[in-house]
Every structure is written in structure tokens, then in C-alpha cells.
Amino acid sequence: MRKIRNIIISVCLCAAPLQLFADELVNCLLGDGIGGGDNLNRGFYIDIYPGFSLDRAYLFFNVSQPGEGVYQLTARSNTFDGEVIGVAEASYTFSGNGEPVPMLFDFNRAPVANGQRITFAFSQLSGPSTFFSVAIHSDDCPIIETSDTSPPLGTNDSFRDGIAAIITGASEALTASVASLENPGNGANVSGINTISGWVCDAAVVQVEIDGTILVEAAYGTPRADTMEICGDSDNGFGLLVNWAIFGNGAHTIRLLADGIEVANGIFTVTTLGVPFLVGASGMFDLTGFPEAGQQVTVEWLQSQQGFVITDFVE
């Protein structure tokens, strides 16, 4: 089961194995210490990646000055200009004592092909002068450091080929979880503010993708007793609050992803009132003969929901 909600991870600068989220695929904390530091314009790659997903990369940095820094790590397929697997950012506050600092880059279990080459390139978005740590050389470390990140694979640095890093991911092939995207249903008409919802039997991360460009993580793990029979447990519900008007009038696509794998999809159509959020409107209306003849429903405009709610029902 991969249904893990909250994780506390402890990382130590030692040669002992670390117990980490997912499977430890690469461990280049070698020997009894860390070597020197290299500039961030260097990169590295793993020629034969031993997993089926890229989860987290723990890299160690040497910072001689105090301050806050934001750093980015980009993973690509095969070459430094290949298809992007994922981009992860890390923000840290440094004391400036020169001690190696573990920095976590989370790729959210991005799917990869087992045995492919993966390249990694750094970017320093802000902060003090930083160097990444170099592990003591060993043939057991599959990481190959490069002197630059020029495509296709930069210039290999045969002397320093052991970045101090731990990389985790799935050691077995990922399979699609049993799931249901209930709202919006395929072909549904939507408006106002509502919830994208449904259930997924087994996942660490549930995401919703709109129109192939907008990707957002949904809250996951709410009770759904009706999924007990099919899933074997009940904490499978997910939800994501959304203002449909921000997508604009017309048809849109939606995909549900569990650990990066598509498990459901559909098309929905948005109708707006001409603005992303209508302010100052009001109204109350009687719907006679609804839901059945001889009955009446009263509805009132509710700005916070950008739609009408039932305020009275007469049989």
C-alpha cells in the first residue's frame, strides 16, 4: 500500500543506511565523510536509473554565509535538453557555519522508464553563495558528475563523479489505482464554485489536471464507507475546491492522476456570468412545479458559492 499521508524524515551525515519515504534507489553518502564542494553550474546524471519513478532527491550543500536561499533542480530524460521529468524547488535558511546542509527536492513520484538515463541540473534562484557536496569516490555510486550542463551530457568530470545524494522512488512498476472521478461527471455542465471530487483506492498523491496545463494536488484521505468493498478500506475520498469561471466559457478536459498515473478523465462545459467572480448581485426566485407537479422550491443567489441555493420547499 502506498497510502502515506504525513511523513517525518530524519537525515544524518553518516554511512549507515537511512530509512526514507519510498525505496532508496541511489545512496552516494559514501565512506566516512563528505569531500569538497562544487559550483552549481555543474550537473550530474544517472546513466541507468534503477527505478520506475522519481520521488525525492536529497542533496547536501556547503554554505559559508548565513542567509535564506531558494534552489531549483530540474530532471530530464536522457540529456540536459531532453523531456522534463520534473522541476523541484527547495527553500532553506542557512546558519553559515560551513557544515553540509541536507536539502530536499520533491518530484512527487514522477513516472520514469526503468533503465533510462536521467540528467539533473541546478539553478540558484536566490540566496548566498552555495556549493553542493561531493561524496568520496566509489564505483558503487551510479551518479556521474559533469563540469557543465551543455547538451547532450555536458563534459564528464571523471575525478569527481560521486555527488553526495540520496534518491528515492518506486523500485517496482507503478500500476493504475482503482478510482472514480464523480464530480464533474463526463459531459457535465458546471458553473459557480464547487468541488472536484471522487475516490482513489491507493495513492500517495492525488492530482487533478485541467486542459493539460493546470495541475493541482487534491486533498486526499477522507472517509468513503462506500469504497470499503472495492478498496479494502474507506479513507479514499478526495476533493478540490474550484471556481469554474476561471477556466472560461466552453468545453474543457480533466484528468485524475494517482501518483502521476492517469486513473480517470472526462470533458466538462463551463458557463459563466461574464466575470470570474460576480459581486453585488442578489435575487430570490420561486420554481413552481419543481421537483414535481404541485411542489415549489425557492432559490436565492449566494455570492460566496457563485450560484443559487435552496431556501424553502413547499409540497
N, C-alpha and C positions, 0 to 999 in steps of 0.2 A: 504493500500500500504506500502511495506517495502523498497521502493527505496530511501534510505537515503544515501547521498554521504559524506558529511562532517559534523561532529558534534563537538560542543564545549560544554564541560560538566563542571559544577561548583559543587564542593562538599564542604559542610560545616560540621563542627563538632557540630551538633545541633540535637534536637529531631524532628524538622519539617520534613515533607516528602520531599524527593529530587526528582526532575524531571530528569529522566535519559533515555538514549537510551534503546529501547525495554521496556519490562514490568518489574517492580520491583517485584521480587518473594520472596526475603528474605531481611529483614531490621532488623539488630541487633544493630543499634545505639540506645540503649535503655536508658531510664531515662534521667538525665540531665548532664551526663558526662561519661568519659571513665575510666574504672578501671585500674588494673595493667597490666604488660606485661609478656608474657611467651616466653620461648625459642622456636626457630624454629624447634627443633626436635619433637615438638608436632604436632598433626594434628587435623583434625575435619571432621565430616561427617553430612550429612542431611539424615535422615532416610527415609523420604518420600518426594522426590523432587517435588515441585508443578508446574513444567513446562514441556515443550516439547523440549527445547533447553537450552544450557548453553552459555550465551553471554559474560558477563563481571562480574568479581568479584572485588569489591573494598574492600581492606583490609587496616587497619590502623596500622602503625608501630611506635614504640618508638625507637629513635636512639639518644644516648647520645654523640656520637662522630661525628665530621664532616668527610665527605668523600663521595666517589661515591660507589654505590653498585649495584650488579645485582642479582636478586632473581627469583626463578622459583616456579611455583605452578602446581602440577600435579593432574588432576581429573580422578578418575577411577570409574567404575561401581561396586557397591555392597561392595567391600572390598579393602584394601590397596594394594592388589596384583591382583585386578581384571582388566578387559579390560580397556585400556586407552581411556578416552573420549577426553582428550586434554591436552596439555602442553603449558603453557603460561609463558613468561618472562617479567620482568619489570626492568628498569634501572632508578635509581634515584640518585640525588646529595643531600646530607643531610647537614643542617647547624649545627646540633649537639646541638640544644637548648633544646632537650628533648620533644618538642611538638609532638603530634601524627601526622604522615605524611600519607595522603591517597595514596595508591599505586594501580594502575590499572593493572589487569591481563585480557587480552583479549583472549577469547576462540573462537571467530569468529562464534558464534551461532552454536556450535557443537550440533547435534541432540542427544537427550536422550529420554528414555522411561519415560513418565509421571508416577510418583509414585514410581520410583525406588530409591534405596539408592545411593548416590554419596559421595565418600571419597575425601579428599583434603590433600596433603602432600607438605610441603615446602622444598626448597633447597636454600641455600645461595651460589651462585657461586663466589661472591667476595664482598668486602666492609667491613665497620665497624661492630662492634657487634650490633645486631639488635634483637628486641623483637616485637612480634605482640601484639596489644592491645586486652584487654579482656573487653567486654561490661558488664554493670551492669546486674546481673542475672534477667531473666524473663522467665516465662513459655511460653511467646509468641514467643520466639526465637527458631526456629527449629534446630539450629546448636548444635551439641554435640561435645565438645572438648575431645581429647584423650591425655593421657600422653606420648604416643609414636605412631609410625605408623607400629607396627608389625602386620602382617596379623593374623586373618582376619580384626579385627577392633581395634587393639591396646587395651589399658587399658583406660576405660572411666574415665574422671575426673568429678565427679558429682558436685564438688563445683564450678568449673569454666566451665560452659557449654554455655557461650554466647560470641563467638568471635565477635569482632567489625567488622562487614562486611555488605556490601550490594551486592546482587547478582541479576543480571538481565537475562532475557531470554524470550522465547515465552510462553505466557500463553495459547495459542491455538495451536492445532495440525498444524505442518508445512505441506504444500502441495506443490507438484512439480509445478514450474512455467512453462508456455508455453515457449519453447525455440527451437533454431536451431543451431547446430554445422555445419557451412557451409564449413570451411576450417580447417583441411583436411576433404574431404568427405570420407565416409566409403569406404574402399578398395583402397584409393588413393595411388599413388606413389609420394614421396616427396624427395626433396634434396635442398641443399643450405640454405639460410637464408630467412625466410618468416614469415607470421603472422598466428597464430591460431585465427580464427575469427568467428563471428556469432552474434546471438542476444538472449537476455533473457528478457521476458516481465517484470518481477518483482523480484528483489532481492536486498539485501544489499551488499552481497559479491558474486562474481563470481570467481570460481576457475577451473583450468584445472589440471587433474591428468594423468600422463603418466606411463604406466606399473605398476600401483598400488602402486608406491613408491614415485614418484616425484609429489609434489603438490605445485602449484604456483597460486597466485592471479592474475587475469587478470584486465586490465584497463576496466572500465565499465561506460556506460552512454553516448556514442557518438550518434549523430543523425542518425536514420534509419527511414526515412519517410515511407518506405515500410512496417513497422511494425505497423503503426497507426491503421489500420483496426482491426488487431488481438489483439493488446495490449491496445489500447485506448490512447496511447501516442507514442512518437517517440524516446525518449532518451534511447534506448535499446541495442545499439551495444556494443560489447566487442572485445578486441584484446590483443594478447600476442605475442611479437616478439620472435622467436626461431631459433636457428641454429640446423637444423635437424640432422646434422652429429654427434652431441654429444651423440645421442642415439645409434649410431652404425648401421651397415647394418642389414636388416631383418625386420620382422613384429613386430609391437608394438601396444599396446592398448591405447586408450584415453577415458577419461570420463570428461564430463562437469558437474560441481556442482553449484547449486544456493542455497546459504545459507546452504551448506552441503548436499543437496539432489541431487542425480543424475537426470539430465534432458535430457542428450543425451550421446551417446557413439559411438565408432567405432574402426576400425582397419586401420592402415596405414603402408606402407612399405618404409623404408629408403634405399637409395643408396648413398654411399659416394665415394669420390675420394681417400680413404685410409687414410686420416688425418682429424682431427676435423676442421681445417681451412687451406686451401691451400693458400700459399704465393708465390708471384713472377711469377705466370703463366699469360699468355696473349694469345690472339687469336681472330681472326675475320674470320667469315665464311659466305658464301652465301648459302642460301637454295633455290634452283631453283625449281619452281613448287609448291611453298607453299605461301599462303594457298590454292591457286587454280592454275590450269594449266595456264602457261603464266605469272605468277607473281613470284616475287623473294623477299625474306627477307634477310637482312644482320644482323647477330647477333655478339656480342662482349662479351668476358669474362669480368665480373665486380667483382673484388675481394671482395669489401665490401658487395656484395649480394651473393657471392659464387655461381654464376650462370651466365647465358647468358641473355643479354638484347637486344632488337631490336634497331638498329641504323639507318636502312634505309629500305624502302619498295618501290618496283618498280612494277607498274601494267602492 
